[in-house]
Amino acid sequence: MANPTKLIDAFALNVALEPIYGQGAVITGSVNGIQMGKDVTFQLDYLSKGTRMAAPGSYGQLKQNIKSGRSAKGNIICELKGQASAFTTSSQTIEFHELILASGFSASYASATWSYNADAAGLNVIPASVAMQVYSRRELTSISGGMCNMTIKADAGKAAEVTFAVEGLAGILPQDVATVPQPFYSCSAVLPALLENANFLIGNYSSSVIQSFEFDMGRKLTARPSANAPLAHAGFVADKRDPVIKLKIEAPLQNQLDVHQAMDVGTVMPITCVLPGNAGSNFGFNFANAQITAVASSVTGLIATWDITFGAYLNPTGSGNDDVIITVF
Protein backbone atom coordinates (compact mmCIF):
# COMPACT_ATOMS: atom_id res chain seq x y z
CA MET A 1 0.00 0.00 0.00
CA ALA A 2 1.28 3.46 -0.85
CA ASN A 3 2.30 5.79 1.92
CA PRO A 4 -0.18 8.50 2.95
CA THR A 5 0.47 11.91 1.45
CA LYS A 6 1.56 13.43 4.75
CA LEU A 7 3.85 11.72 7.22
CA ILE A 8 4.89 13.09 10.58
CA ASP A 9 8.50 12.23 9.82
CA ALA A 10 9.88 15.72 10.42
CA PHE A 11 8.83 18.71 12.44
CA ALA A 12 10.56 21.95 13.35
CA LEU A 13 9.95 25.17 15.23
CA ASN A 14 11.51 28.61 14.88
CA VAL A 15 10.74 31.39 17.38
CA ALA A 16 11.83 35.04 17.56
CA LEU A 17 10.84 37.99 19.74
CA GLU A 18 8.70 40.62 18.05
CA PRO A 19 9.92 44.24 18.14
CA ILE A 20 6.28 45.38 17.93
CA TYR A 21 3.35 43.23 19.03
CA GLY A 22 1.68 41.34 16.19
CA GLN A 23 4.05 42.66 13.51
CA GLY A 24 6.15 39.53 13.16
CA ALA A 25 9.95 39.21 13.19
CA VAL A 26 12.84 38.16 11.00
CA ILE A 27 13.25 34.40 11.52
CA THR A 28 16.33 32.39 10.62
CA GLY A 29 16.54 28.66 11.26
CA SER A 30 20.23 28.84 12.18
CA VAL A 31 19.43 31.32 14.98
CA ASN A 32 15.83 30.78 16.06
CA GLY A 33 15.43 26.99 16.18
CA ILE A 34 13.93 25.34 19.27
CA GLN A 35 14.28 21.62 19.84
CA MET A 36 10.85 20.22 20.68
CA GLY A 37 10.32 16.97 22.51
CA LYS A 38 7.11 16.15 20.65
CA ASP A 39 5.36 17.06 17.44
CA VAL A 40 3.06 20.06 17.74
CA THR A 41 0.06 20.93 15.62
CA PHE A 42 -1.49 24.36 15.96
CA GLN A 43 -5.27 24.45 15.69
CA LEU A 44 -7.08 27.33 14.03
CA ASP A 45 -9.71 29.19 16.04
CA TYR A 46 -12.05 32.07 15.24
CA LEU A 47 -13.71 34.86 17.20
CA SER A 48 -16.68 34.63 14.85
CA LYS A 49 -17.64 31.14 13.66
CA GLY A 50 -19.90 32.53 10.92
CA THR A 51 -23.10 31.26 12.55
CA ARG A 52 -26.29 32.93 11.30
CA MET A 53 -29.88 33.13 12.46
CA ALA A 54 -32.13 30.14 11.96
CA ALA A 55 -33.89 29.93 8.61
CA PRO A 56 -37.47 31.26 8.91
CA GLY A 57 -40.21 28.67 8.82
CA SER A 58 -37.97 25.63 8.97
CA TYR A 59 -35.93 23.54 11.37
CA GLY A 60 -32.79 23.87 9.32
CA GLN A 61 -29.93 26.35 9.42
CA LEU A 62 -28.77 28.94 6.92
CA LYS A 63 -25.33 28.46 5.43
CA GLN A 64 -22.55 29.95 7.52
CA ASN A 65 -21.10 33.35 6.82
CA ILE A 66 -17.35 33.87 6.32
CA LYS A 67 -15.46 33.23 9.56
CA SER A 68 -13.53 36.09 11.14
CA GLY A 69 -10.99 36.70 13.88
CA ARG A 70 -8.60 33.88 12.95
CA SER A 71 -6.00 32.78 15.51
CA ALA A 72 -4.00 29.65 16.24
CA LYS A 73 -3.14 27.80 19.43
CA GLY A 74 -1.03 24.81 20.38
CA ASN A 75 1.26 23.33 23.02
CA ILE A 76 5.04 23.34 22.59
CA ILE A 77 6.71 20.66 24.75
CA CYS A 78 10.46 20.76 25.37
CA GLU A 79 12.91 19.09 27.70
CA LEU A 80 13.94 21.41 30.52
CA LYS A 81 17.57 22.07 29.64
CA GLY A 82 19.93 24.96 29.13
CA GLN A 83 23.23 25.10 27.28
CA ALA A 84 26.29 22.88 27.31
CA SER A 85 28.51 25.10 29.47
CA ALA A 86 28.35 27.99 31.91
CA PHE A 87 27.07 31.33 30.61
CA THR A 88 29.86 33.82 30.03
CA THR A 89 27.98 36.71 28.39
CA SER A 90 24.41 37.98 28.15
CA SER A 91 24.40 37.04 24.46
CA GLN A 92 24.18 33.37 25.50
CA THR A 93 20.65 32.23 26.29
CA ILE A 94 18.79 28.93 26.54
CA GLU A 95 16.88 27.89 23.43
CA PHE A 96 13.41 28.68 24.74
CA HIS A 97 14.44 32.01 26.31
CA GLU A 98 11.97 33.88 24.08
CA LEU A 99 9.10 31.58 25.02
CA ILE A 100 9.77 32.18 28.74
CA LEU A 101 9.60 35.93 28.11
CA ALA A 102 6.36 35.47 26.16
CA SER A 103 5.00 33.57 29.19
CA GLY A 104 5.00 36.72 31.30
CA PHE A 105 8.59 37.01 32.52
CA SER A 106 11.34 39.59 32.36
CA ALA A 107 14.97 38.50 32.23
CA SER A 108 18.25 39.78 33.61
CA TYR A 109 21.80 38.44 33.41
CA ALA A 110 24.57 38.65 36.01
CA SER A 111 27.44 36.43 37.17
CA ALA A 112 26.82 33.54 34.77
CA THR A 113 23.15 33.37 35.78
CA TRP A 114 19.94 34.23 33.98
CA SER A 115 17.11 35.32 36.31
CA TYR A 116 13.50 35.27 35.13
CA ASN A 117 11.05 37.26 37.26
CA ALA A 118 7.32 37.28 36.70
CA ASP A 119 6.32 40.54 35.02
CA ALA A 120 5.61 43.39 37.44
CA ALA A 121 2.37 45.26 37.03
CA GLY A 122 2.73 48.86 35.87
CA LEU A 123 1.50 51.48 33.49
CA ASN A 124 2.66 51.07 29.91
CA VAL A 125 4.18 47.64 30.58
CA ILE A 126 4.01 45.74 27.28
CA PRO A 127 4.45 41.97 27.67
CA ALA A 128 6.80 40.19 25.29
CA SER A 129 5.40 38.39 22.27
CA VAL A 130 6.88 36.08 19.65
CA ALA A 131 6.64 35.30 15.96
CA MET A 132 6.76 31.61 15.10
CA GLN A 133 7.13 29.23 12.20
CA VAL A 134 5.81 25.74 12.91
CA TYR A 135 6.59 22.96 10.39
CA SER A 136 4.66 19.70 10.66
CA ARG A 137 2.70 17.37 8.36
CA ARG A 138 4.24 19.13 5.33
CA GLU A 139 2.52 22.32 6.48
CA LEU A 140 3.95 25.66 7.57
CA THR A 141 1.94 27.60 10.13
CA SER A 142 3.10 31.21 10.62
CA ILE A 143 2.06 32.95 13.84
CA SER A 144 2.53 36.50 15.10
CA GLY A 145 1.60 38.04 18.43
CA GLY A 146 2.28 34.74 20.20
CA MET A 147 1.87 34.74 23.98
CA CYS A 148 2.05 31.77 26.36
CA ASN A 149 1.26 30.11 29.62
CA MET A 150 4.10 27.97 30.96
CA THR A 151 3.96 24.73 32.95
CA ILE A 152 6.80 22.52 34.20
CA LYS A 153 6.42 18.90 35.35
CA ALA A 154 8.79 16.27 36.67
CA ASP A 155 8.64 12.97 38.53
CA ALA A 156 11.41 11.93 40.89
CA GLY A 157 14.44 10.67 38.96
CA LYS A 158 13.01 11.63 35.57
CA ALA A 159 13.69 14.44 33.13
CA ALA A 160 11.63 17.58 33.57
CA GLU A 161 9.44 18.87 30.74
CA VAL A 162 8.32 22.41 30.06
CA THR A 163 5.13 23.13 28.11
CA PHE A 164 4.27 26.45 26.50
CA ALA A 165 0.57 26.84 25.68
CA VAL A 166 0.72 29.39 22.86
CA GLU A 167 -2.02 31.56 21.38
CA GLY A 168 -1.35 33.97 18.54
CA LEU A 169 -2.57 35.48 15.31
CA ALA A 170 -2.65 33.39 12.15
CA GLY A 171 -2.56 36.01 9.42
CA ILE A 172 -2.33 33.38 6.68
CA LEU A 173 -3.65 29.84 6.51
CA PRO A 174 -1.19 26.92 6.87
CA GLN A 175 0.81 26.49 3.67
CA ASP A 176 1.91 23.21 2.08
CA VAL A 177 5.70 22.92 2.00
CA ALA A 178 7.77 20.25 0.29
CA THR A 179 10.75 20.37 2.66
CA VAL A 180 11.29 21.32 6.27
CA PRO A 181 14.07 23.87 6.82
CA GLN A 182 16.51 22.39 9.34
CA PRO A 183 16.91 24.64 12.38
CA PHE A 184 20.13 24.74 14.35
CA TYR A 185 19.67 23.42 17.88
CA SER A 186 22.18 24.94 20.27
CA CYS A 187 21.38 22.46 23.05
CA SER A 188 20.98 19.20 21.12
CA ALA A 189 23.78 17.51 23.06
CA VAL A 190 22.68 18.78 26.48
CA LEU A 191 20.95 16.36 28.84
CA PRO A 192 17.77 17.64 30.52
CA ALA A 193 17.57 18.52 34.21
CA LEU A 194 16.41 15.69 36.47
CA LEU A 195 14.21 15.82 39.53
CA GLU A 196 16.89 14.44 41.84
CA ASN A 197 19.14 15.90 44.52
CA ALA A 198 16.97 19.00 44.18
CA ASN A 199 17.38 20.37 47.73
CA PHE A 200 13.70 21.15 48.17
CA LEU A 201 12.92 23.52 51.04
CA ILE A 202 9.30 23.90 52.14
CA GLY A 203 9.48 26.69 54.65
CA ASN A 204 12.20 25.48 57.02
CA TYR A 205 11.49 21.81 56.31
CA SER A 206 14.31 20.23 54.32
CA SER A 207 13.65 16.51 54.81
CA SER A 208 10.69 16.09 52.46
CA VAL A 209 10.61 13.06 50.15
CA ILE A 210 9.29 14.53 46.90
CA GLN A 211 7.68 12.14 44.42
CA SER A 212 6.61 14.73 41.86
CA PHE A 213 6.78 18.45 41.18
CA GLU A 214 4.54 20.59 38.99
CA PHE A 215 4.46 24.33 38.36
CA ASP A 216 1.76 26.20 36.43
CA MET A 217 2.13 29.94 35.79
CA GLY A 218 -1.67 30.15 35.56
CA ARG A 219 -1.53 32.93 33.00
CA LYS A 220 -4.75 33.88 31.26
CA LEU A 221 -4.88 35.41 27.78
CA THR A 222 -7.83 37.45 26.51
CA ALA A 223 -8.60 37.96 22.81
CA ARG A 224 -9.20 41.50 21.51
CA PRO A 225 -11.93 41.75 18.86
CA SER A 226 -11.47 44.90 16.76
CA ALA A 227 -13.43 46.25 13.83
CA ASN A 228 -10.31 48.11 12.67
CA ALA A 229 -7.94 45.15 12.71
CA PRO A 230 -7.27 42.69 9.88
CA LEU A 231 -9.66 39.74 10.25
CA ALA A 232 -11.25 41.73 13.14
CA HIS A 233 -8.67 40.39 15.60
CA ALA A 234 -6.20 42.72 17.37
CA GLY A 235 -4.42 39.90 19.15
CA PHE A 236 -4.25 38.95 22.80
CA VAL A 237 -3.65 40.72 26.08
CA ALA A 238 -2.19 39.10 29.18
CA ASP A 239 -4.79 38.84 31.91
CA LYS A 240 -4.22 37.86 35.53
CA ARG A 241 -1.79 35.14 36.56
CA ASP A 242 -2.45 32.59 39.28
CA PRO A 243 0.78 30.61 39.79
CA VAL A 244 0.37 27.18 41.38
CA ILE A 245 2.88 24.62 42.67
CA LYS A 246 1.84 21.01 43.22
CA LEU A 247 3.96 18.56 45.21
CA LYS A 248 3.37 14.90 45.94
CA ILE A 249 5.36 14.04 49.05
CA GLU A 250 5.63 11.26 51.58
CA ALA A 251 3.57 12.37 54.57
CA PRO A 252 5.93 13.58 57.29
CA LEU A 253 5.23 13.46 61.00
CA GLN A 254 2.95 16.24 62.11
CA ASN A 255 5.59 17.79 64.35
CA GLN A 256 7.86 18.08 61.30
CA LEU A 257 5.42 19.60 58.80
CA ASP A 258 1.83 20.21 59.83
CA VAL A 259 0.18 20.83 56.46
CA HIS A 260 -3.32 21.18 57.91
CA GLN A 261 -2.26 23.83 60.42
CA ALA A 262 -0.33 25.70 57.75
CA MET A 263 -3.33 25.70 55.41
CA ASP A 264 -5.74 26.63 58.20
CA VAL A 265 -3.91 29.79 59.28
CA GLY A 266 -2.39 30.71 55.89
CA THR A 267 1.25 30.23 56.87
CA VAL A 268 3.70 31.62 54.33
CA MET A 269 6.03 28.75 53.41
CA PRO A 270 8.69 29.77 50.89
CA ILE A 271 9.56 26.99 48.44
CA THR A 272 12.98 26.74 46.84
CA CYS A 273 14.68 24.00 44.85
CA VAL A 274 17.25 23.41 42.13
CA LEU A 275 16.83 20.84 39.35
CA PRO A 276 20.45 20.01 38.65
CA GLY A 277 22.14 19.64 35.31
CA ASN A 278 25.54 20.65 34.01
CA ALA A 279 26.85 24.22 34.30
CA GLY A 280 24.54 26.35 32.17
CA SER A 281 21.66 23.91 32.68
CA ASN A 282 20.79 24.12 36.38
CA PHE A 283 17.24 25.37 36.99
CA GLY A 284 16.41 27.07 40.27
CA PHE A 285 12.92 27.91 41.50
CA ASN A 286 12.02 30.41 44.21
CA PHE A 287 8.44 30.94 45.34
CA ALA A 288 9.05 33.35 48.21
CA ASN A 289 5.45 33.78 49.35
CA ALA A 290 3.91 30.34 48.88
CA GLN A 291 0.86 29.27 50.88
CA ILE A 292 -0.96 25.93 50.98
CA THR A 293 -4.37 26.13 49.29
CA ALA A 294 -5.34 22.43 49.19
CA VAL A 295 -4.24 19.14 50.75
CA ALA A 296 -5.39 15.67 49.66
CA SER A 297 -4.32 12.43 51.29
CA SER A 298 -3.16 9.60 49.04
CA VAL A 299 -1.33 6.28 49.26
CA THR A 300 1.56 4.83 47.24
CA GLY A 301 1.71 1.15 48.14
CA LEU A 302 1.80 1.32 51.95
CA ILE A 303 3.35 4.79 51.97
CA ALA A 304 1.12 7.60 53.19
CA THR A 305 1.46 10.61 50.89
CA TRP A 306 0.14 14.15 50.58
CA ASP A 307 -0.86 15.90 47.37
CA ILE A 308 -0.23 19.52 48.33
CA THR A 309 -1.23 22.54 46.24
CA PHE A 310 0.50 25.84 46.92
CA GLY A 311 -0.35 29.25 45.56
CA ALA A 312 2.55 31.58 44.74
CA TYR A 313 1.65 35.07 45.90
CA LEU A 314 3.07 38.59 45.84
CA ASN A 315 4.52 40.37 48.82
CA PRO A 316 2.19 43.39 49.12
CA THR A 317 5.12 45.58 50.15
CA GLY A 318 7.40 44.28 47.40
CA SER A 319 7.99 45.22 43.79
CA GLY A 320 5.08 43.23 42.39
CA ASN A 321 7.19 40.52 40.76
CA ASP A 322 8.48 38.35 43.62
CA ASP A 323 5.89 35.56 43.40
CA VAL A 324 7.83 33.49 40.83
CA ILE A 325 11.58 33.62 40.20
CA ILE A 326 13.36 31.11 37.95
CA THR A 327 17.14 31.04 37.56
CA VAL A 328 19.32 29.20 35.06
CA PHE A 329 23.03 28.85 35.76
C-alpha positions as CSV (number, residue, x, y, z in Angstrom):
1,M,0.0,0.0,0.0
2,A,1.3,3.5,-0.9
3,N,2.3,5.8,1.9
4,P,-0.2,8.5,3.0
5,T,0.5,11.9,1.5
6,K,1.6,13.4,4.7
7,L,3.9,11.7,7.2
8,I,4.9,13.1,10.6
9,D,8.5,12.2,9.8
10,A,9.9,15.7,10.4
11,F,8.8,18.7,12.4
12,A,10.6,21.9,13.3
13,L,10.0,25.2,15.2
14,N,11.5,28.6,14.9
15,V,10.7,31.4,17.4
16,A,11.8,35.0,17.6
17,L,10.8,38.0,19.7
18,E,8.7,40.6,18.1
19,P,9.9,44.2,18.1
20,I,6.3,45.4,17.9
21,Y,3.4,43.2,19.0
22,G,1.7,41.3,16.2
23,Q,4.1,42.7,13.5
24,G,6.2,39.5,13.2
25,A,9.9,39.2,13.2
26,V,12.8,38.2,11.0
27,I,13.2,34.4,11.5
28,T,16.3,32.4,10.6
29,G,16.5,28.7,11.3
30,S,20.2,28.8,12.2
31,V,19.4,31.3,15.0
32,N,15.8,30.8,16.1
33,G,15.4,27.0,16.2
34,I,13.9,25.3,19.3
35,Q,14.3,21.6,19.8
36,M,10.8,20.2,20.7
37,G,10.3,17.0,22.5
38,K,7.1,16.1,20.7
39,D,5.4,17.1,17.4
40,V,3.1,20.1,17.7
41,T,0.1,20.9,15.6
42,F,-1.5,24.4,16.0
43,Q,-5.3,24.5,15.7
44,L,-7.1,27.3,14.0
45,D,-9.7,29.2,16.0
46,Y,-12.1,32.1,15.2
47,L,-13.7,34.9,17.2
48,S,-16.7,34.6,14.8
49,K,-17.6,31.1,13.7
50,G,-19.9,32.5,10.9
51,T,-23.1,31.3,12.5
52,R,-26.3,32.9,11.3
53,M,-29.9,33.1,12.5
54,A,-32.1,30.1,12.0
55,A,-33.9,29.9,8.6
56,P,-37.5,31.3,8.9
57,G,-40.2,28.7,8.8
58,S,-38.0,25.6,9.0
59,Y,-35.9,23.5,11.4
60,G,-32.8,23.9,9.3
61,Q,-29.9,26.3,9.4
62,L,-28.8,28.9,6.9
63,K,-25.3,28.5,5.4
64,Q,-22.6,30.0,7.5
65,N,-21.1,33.4,6.8
66,I,-17.4,33.9,6.3
67,K,-15.5,33.2,9.6
68,S,-13.5,36.1,11.1
69,G,-11.0,36.7,13.9
70,R,-8.6,33.9,12.9
71,S,-6.0,32.8,15.5
72,A,-4.0,29.7,16.2
73,K,-3.1,27.8,19.4
74,G,-1.0,24.8,20.4
75,N,1.3,23.3,23.0
76,I,5.0,23.3,22.6
77,I,6.7,20.7,24.7
78,C,10.5,20.8,25.4
79,E,12.9,19.1,27.7
80,L,13.9,21.4,30.5
81,K,17.6,22.1,29.6
82,G,19.9,25.0,29.1
83,Q,23.2,25.1,27.3
84,A,26.3,22.9,27.3
85,S,28.5,25.1,29.5
86,A,28.4,28.0,31.9
87,F,27.1,31.3,30.6
88,T,29.9,33.8,30.0
89,T,28.0,36.7,28.4
90,S,24.4,38.0,28.2
91,S,24.4,37.0,24.5
92,Q,24.2,33.4,25.5
93,T,20.6,32.2,26.3
94,I,18.8,28.9,26.5
95,E,16.9,27.9,23.4
96,F,13.4,28.7,24.7
97,H,14.4,32.0,26.3
98,E,12.0,33.9,24.1
99,L,9.1,31.6,25.0
100,I,9.8,32.2,28.7
101,L,9.6,35.9,28.1
102,A,6.4,35.5,26.2
103,S,5.0,33.6,29.2
104,G,5.0,36.7,31.3
105,F,8.6,37.0,32.5
106,S,11.3,39.6,32.4
107,A,15.0,38.5,32.2
108,S,18.3,39.8,33.6
109,Y,21.8,38.4,33.4
110,A,24.6,38.7,36.0
111,S,27.4,36.4,37.2
112,A,26.8,33.5,34.8
113,T,23.1,33.4,35.8
114,W,19.9,34.2,34.0
115,S,17.1,35.3,36.3
116,Y,13.5,35.3,35.1
117,N,11.1,37.3,37.3
118,A,7.3,37.3,36.7
119,D,6.3,40.5,35.0
120,A,5.6,43.4,37.4
121,A,2.4,45.3,37.0
122,G,2.7,48.9,35.9
123,L,1.5,51.5,33.5
124,N,2.7,51.1,29.9
125,V,4.2,47.6,30.6
126,I,4.0,45.7,27.3
127,P,4.5,42.0,27.7
128,A,6.8,40.2,25.3
129,S,5.4,38.4,22.3
130,V,6.9,36.1,19.6
131,A,6.6,35.3,16.0
132,M,6.8,31.6,15.1
133,Q,7.1,29.2,12.2
134,V,5.8,25.7,12.9
135,Y,6.6,23.0,10.4
136,S,4.7,19.7,10.7
137,R,2.7,17.4,8.4
138,R,4.2,19.1,5.3
139,E,2.5,22.3,6.5
140,L,4.0,25.7,7.6
141,T,1.9,27.6,10.1
142,S,3.1,31.2,10.6
143,I,2.1,33.0,13.8
144,S,2.5,36.5,15.1
145,G,1.6,38.0,18.4
146,G,2.3,34.7,20.2
147,M,1.9,34.7,24.0
148,C,2.1,31.8,26.4
149,N,1.3,30.1,29.6
150,M,4.1,28.0,31.0
151,T,4.0,24.7,32.9
152,I,6.8,22.5,34.2
153,K,6.4,18.9,35.3
154,A,8.8,16.3,36.7
155,D,8.6,13.0,38.5
156,A,11.4,11.9,40.9
157,G,14.4,10.7,39.0
158,K,13.0,11.6,35.6
159,A,13.7,14.4,33.1
160,A,11.6,17.6,33.6
161,E,9.4,18.9,30.7
162,V,8.3,22.4,30.1
163,T,5.1,23.1,28.1
164,F,4.3,26.5,26.5
165,A,0.6,26.8,25.7
166,V,0.7,29.4,22.9
167,E,-2.0,31.6,21.4
168,G,-1.4,34.0,18.5
169,L,-2.6,35.5,15.3
170,A,-2.6,33.4,12.1
171,G,-2.6,36.0,9.4
172,I,-2.3,33.4,6.7
173,L,-3.6,29.8,6.5
174,P,-1.2,26.9,6.9
175,Q,0.8,26.5,3.7
176,D,1.9,23.2,2.1
177,V,5.7,22.9,2.0
178,A,7.8,20.3,0.3
179,T,10.7,20.4,2.7
180,V,11.3,21.3,6.3
181,P,14.1,23.9,6.8
182,Q,16.5,22.4,9.3
183,P,16.9,24.6,12.4
184,F,20.1,24.7,14.4
185,Y,19.7,23.4,17.9
186,S,22.2,24.9,20.3
187,C,21.4,22.5,23.0
188,S,21.0,19.2,21.1
189,A,23.8,17.5,23.1
190,V,22.7,18.8,26.5
191,L,20.9,16.4,28.8
192,P,17.8,17.6,30.5
193,A,17.6,18.5,34.2
194,L,16.4,15.7,36.5
195,L,14.2,15.8,39.5
196,E,16.9,14.4,41.8
197,N,19.1,15.9,44.5
198,A,17.0,19.0,44.2
199,N,17.4,20.4,47.7
200,F,13.7,21.1,48.2
201,L,12.9,23.5,51.0
202,I,9.3,23.9,52.1
203,G,9.5,26.7,54.7
204,N,12.2,25.5,57.0
205,Y,11.5,21.8,56.3
206,S,14.3,20.2,54.3
207,S,13.7,16.5,54.8
208,S,10.7,16.1,52.5
209,V,10.6,13.1,50.2
210,I,9.3,14.5,46.9
211,Q,7.7,12.1,44.4
212,S,6.6,14.7,41.9
213,F,6.8,18.5,41.2
214,E,4.5,20.6,39.0
215,F,4.5,24.3,38.4
216,D,1.8,26.2,36.4
217,M,2.1,29.9,35.8
218,G,-1.7,30.2,35.6
219,R,-1.5,32.9,33.0
220,K,-4.7,33.9,31.3
221,L,-4.9,35.4,27.8
222,T,-7.8,37.4,26.5
223,A,-8.6,38.0,22.8
224,R,-9.2,41.5,21.5
225,P,-11.9,41.8,18.9
226,S,-11.5,44.9,16.8
227,A,-13.4,46.2,13.8
228,N,-10.3,48.1,12.7
229,A,-7.9,45.1,12.7
230,P,-7.3,42.7,9.9
231,L,-9.7,39.7,10.3
232,A,-11.3,41.7,13.1
233,H,-8.7,40.4,15.6
234,A,-6.2,42.7,17.4
235,G,-4.4,39.9,19.2
236,F,-4.3,39.0,22.8
237,V,-3.6,40.7,26.1
238,A,-2.2,39.1,29.2
239,D,-4.8,38.8,31.9
240,K,-4.2,37.9,35.5
241,R,-1.8,35.1,36.6
242,D,-2.4,32.6,39.3
243,P,0.8,30.6,39.8
244,V,0.4,27.2,41.4
245,I,2.9,24.6,42.7
246,K,1.8,21.0,43.2
247,L,4.0,18.6,45.2
248,K,3.4,14.9,45.9
249,I,5.4,14.0,49.1
250,E,5.6,11.3,51.6
251,A,3.6,12.4,54.6
252,P,5.9,13.6,57.3
253,L,5.2,13.5,61.0
254,Q,2.9,16.2,62.1
255,N,5.6,17.8,64.3
256,Q,7.9,18.1,61.3
257,L,5.4,19.6,58.8
258,D,1.8,20.2,59.8
259,V,0.2,20.8,56.5
260,H,-3.3,21.2,57.9
261,Q,-2.3,23.8,60.4
262,A,-0.3,25.7,57.8
263,M,-3.3,25.7,55.4
264,D,-5.7,26.6,58.2
265,V,-3.9,29.8,59.3
266,G,-2.4,30.7,55.9
267,T,1.3,30.2,56.9
268,V,3.7,31.6,54.3
269,M,6.0,28.8,53.4
270,P,8.7,29.8,50.9
271,I,9.6,27.0,48.4
272,T,13.0,26.7,46.8
273,C,14.7,24.0,44.8
274,V,17.2,23.4,42.1
275,L,16.8,20.8,39.4
276,P,20.4,20.0,38.7
277,G,22.1,19.6,35.3
278,N,25.5,20.7,34.0
279,A,26.9,24.2,34.3
280,G,24.5,26.4,32.2
281,S,21.7,23.9,32.7
282,N,20.8,24.1,36.4
283,F,17.2,25.4,37.0
284,G,16.4,27.1,40.3
285,F,12.9,27.9,41.5
286,N,12.0,30.4,44.2
287,F,8.4,30.9,45.3
288,A,9.1,33.3,48.2
289,N,5.4,33.8,49.4
290,A,3.9,30.3,48.9
291,Q,0.9,29.3,50.9
292,I,-1.0,25.9,51.0
293,T,-4.4,26.1,49.3
294,A,-5.3,22.4,49.2
295,V,-4.2,19.1,50.7
296,A,-5.4,15.7,49.7
297,S,-4.3,12.4,51.3
298,S,-3.2,9.6,49.0
299,V,-1.3,6.3,49.3
300,T,1.6,4.8,47.2
301,G,1.7,1.2,48.1
302,L,1.8,1.3,51.9
303,I,3.3,4.8,52.0
304,A,1.1,7.6,53.2
305,T,1.5,10.6,50.9
306,W,0.1,14.1,50.6
307,D,-0.9,15.9,47.4
308,I,-0.2,19.5,48.3
309,T,-1.2,22.5,46.2
310,F,0.5,25.8,46.9
311,G,-0.3,29.3,45.6
312,A,2.5,31.6,44.7
313,Y,1.6,35.1,45.9
314,L,3.1,38.6,45.8
315,N,4.5,40.4,48.8
316,P,2.2,43.4,49.1
317,T,5.1,45.6,50.1
318,G,7.4,44.3,47.4
319,S,8.0,45.2,43.8
320,G,5.1,43.2,42.4
321,N,7.2,40.5,40.8
322,D,8.5,38.4,43.6
323,D,5.9,35.6,43.4
324,V,7.8,33.5,40.8
325,I,11.6,33.6,40.2
326,I,13.4,31.1,38.0
327,T,17.1,31.0,37.6
328,V,19.3,29.2,35.1
329,F,23.0,28.9,35.8
